[in-house]
Amino acid sequence: MITSILSFFDNIGRPILFALHLMRLTLKLSFSRNETFQQIYKITINSLPTTVMAGFFVGAIMTIQFTLQMRDFGALSYLGGLATSGTFREVGPLLIGFMLCGKVGAFTASELGTMKITEQFDAIRCLGADPLKEIVIPRFIGIIVSSFFLLVGGLVASVAGGMLLGILYAGVSADEYLRHIPRFLLGISILSGFIKSLTFAILLATICTFKGYHVNGGAKEVGQAVVSTAVASMVAIVLFDWLTSFSLEVVIQIFQGFT
């Protein structure tokens, strides 16, 4: 029992310490700039088509679901505002997080794990360089920065998908769909989406780089690291999604109490 508890806290504490170390090196600008920009570009370009397509259909699904509820109350004129607000606050960041888990997180863990077992990190050390600075941190930063661009692309696509289904399915004009978005899409909704997206990106970047960098063994262990990365990342995102949602609601209530 005690061993299980210690193992649980060890599995949580080691990635946190690893992330803090990477952040400390990042703040000191101790990493390869060229490799970092290449990672940001590669992750964004490779993931953007999938994210945009998923965002488009998520916006369409949200519009259909809200239409079914609002048609009975004759409130379809507010369809665009409600669907867009829900997507920006909750569905969009969660979608981007899951997309990155399956596409970027697993690949990064596999890539780093393969480099580890083929002794490429040792070769880098023999050349007098630090693999953390040259290989790991650029991927860590790349995942975090690219998540911003992917979030913007996915959310814009979700508005387009929702508007298209609003026209075809709900019979709402494009002007009517867009007119009430500013009324419901408040600054706190946009801020909430970006805070969640940043939190999820940091979690994913930490887990996948930690799992990949600490692989020991052979191909079997690399596969286990990939699976572990996907599972741990998705569980962490769901837990922190609840935590950030709850924390933001508390902050909003406190702020409203003062005003």
N, C-alpha and C positions, 0 to 999 in steps of 0.2 A: 504493500500500500504506500509506504513512505517512498519507495523507489519510483513508483508511478507518479507520485506528486512531484518529486524532484525532477523526473524526466519531463513532465509537463511544463514546469517553469523553465527548465533548461531549453526546451524547444521554443519557448517564447522569448526568453532573455537573450539568447545568442543572436538571433536575427536583429533584435533591437540594437544591441551593441555593435553589430556589423554595420547597420544603417547609420548609426551615429558616427562611426569611424569614417564611412564614405562621405557623409555630409561635412565632417571636419576637413577632410582632404579637399572636398569641393570648394569650401569657403576659402581655403588657402590657394585655390586655383592650381592645385597639384594634379593635373590630369591632361590628357592629350586633347587639345582643342579640335584638331582636324578630325580625329576619330569621333569625337562627340557630335560634330556637325554632320558627319556621314551617317551616324546612327539615327539622329533626329530625322534626317531626310529619308533614310531607308525605311524606318518604322512608319513614318507618316504616309509615304507613297504606297507602301505595300498594304497598309491597313485601311487607307481611306476609301477605296471602292467598296469594300465589304461593309465598312461602317456607314457609309452614305446609303447603301442599299438597305441595310437593316434599319437605319433611322427613318428612311422613307416609309417602310412598311409599319414601323412602330407608330408613326404619326397617323397613318391610315387606320390602324387598329384602334388607336385612342379615339379617333373621330367616330368610328362605327359604334364603339361602346357608349360614348357620350350621347350619340344620336338616339340610341335605343332608350336611354333614360330621359332625355330632354324633349323628345317629340311629344310625349303625353302631356307635358306641361306647357307646350307652345313657346319654348324658350330656345329654339334653334338659333336665334340671332346671337346667342352667347356661346355658341359651339366652339368657335375658333379660340376664344379667350380661355375657356376652361380646358380644352384639349391641349393647347400649347403650354399653359401654366403647369399642368400635370406632367407633361413630357419634360419640361425644363427642370422642374424641381426633383423629380424622382426617376422616371423611366430613362431619360437620356443619359445621365451619369452612370446609372446601373448598367445600362446597355453597353456603354463604352468600356466600362470595367470588365464585364464578362467577355467582350470581344477581345480585349487585350490579353485576358487570361488564356484564352484558347489559342490565340494566334501569336502573340508576342512573348508572353510569359513562358509558355512551354518551349518555344523555339530558343529563347535566351538561355534557359536552364540547360537545354540539350547542347547548345553551342559551347557554353562555358564548361559543362561537364566533359564533353569530348576533348576540349583543349586541356583539361586537367589530367585526364587519364592517358592522353598521348604525350604528356610531359612538355607541352608547349609553354606552360607557365614557368617551368624550370628553365627552359631555354631562354625565356625573356629575362629571368633573374641572372643567368650567366652572362648576358649582355649588359648587365648593370642597370637594368630598368625594373620598375615595379609593376607587376601585372595588374594590380589594383588600379593604378593610375593610368595605365596604357589600355587596358581591356575592359575592366569591370565598371569603373566610374563612367566612362562614355556611354555604356549601355544603361546604367542607372539613370543618368541625366536624360538620355534619349527617350526612355519610356515616359518619364515625367513631363518633359516638354512637349513631346508629340501628342500626349493625351489631350492637351489644350486644343491643338489644331483638329484632332479627330472629334473632340466634343463639339466644336463649332460646326464642322462639316456635318456631323450626325444630326445636330439640332436644326440646322437650316433645312436639311433634307426632310426631317420630321414635319416641319411646317408645310413644306411643299406637298408631302404625302397626305397630310391631314386636310389641306385645302382642296386637293384634287378629289378626295373621297367626299369632302363636304359638298362639292359641286355635283359629283356624279351620284352619290348615294343619298345625301340629306337634302339636296335641292337648294343649297345655300350658295349665293353668289360669292365670287372671290372677294369683292369689296366688303360684303357683310361679314364674311369669315375673318377678314383681317382687321376690321374696324374696331372690334372689342378686345383684341389682343393686348393693347397697352393698358386697358382697364384692369385686366386680371394678371397680366405678366408684370408684377411689380419688381422693384429692384432686389427685394429679398429673395424672390424666386430665382432670379439670375445668379445672385450671390450664392444661394444654397447649392445650385447646380455646379458652380465652379469649385466651391469648397469640397463638395463630395467627389468631384472628378479628380481634384488634386490629392485628396486623401487616398482614394482608390489607387491612383497611379503610384504614390509613394509605397503603399502596401505591396503592390504587385512588383515594383522594381526591387524592393527589399527582398521579398521572398524568392523571386526567380534568380537573382544574382547570388544570394546566399546559398540556395540549394545547388546551383551549378558550380559555384566556386569551391564548395566543400564536398564534392563527389570524391569518393574513394573506392577503388576497385576497377571494374571494367564496364563493358557495354550494359550489363544487367543493371548495375547501379545507376548508370545514366538514365535508363528507362524508368527506374524507380524515382529518380529525382524529378523527371518530367511529370510523372503522374502525381507525385507529392506536391509539386509546384501548382498544378492546376487545381487540385482539391483544396489545398491550404489557401490559395489566393481567393477562390470563390467563397469559401467559408468566411474568411476574414472580411471580404467586401460586404457580404450580407450582414455580418455583425456590426461593422462600422457604419453601414448604411443606417441601421437602426439607431446607433449611438449618435451619429451626426444629426439625424432627423430630430431625435429627442432633444439634443443640446440646442439646436437652432430654435426649436419651438419654445424652450425655456428662456432663451435669450430674447426672443421676440416678445414674450409675455412680460419679462422684466422691463424691457425698453418701453412697451406700451404703458406699463404701470407708472413709469416716471413722467411720461408725456401726458 
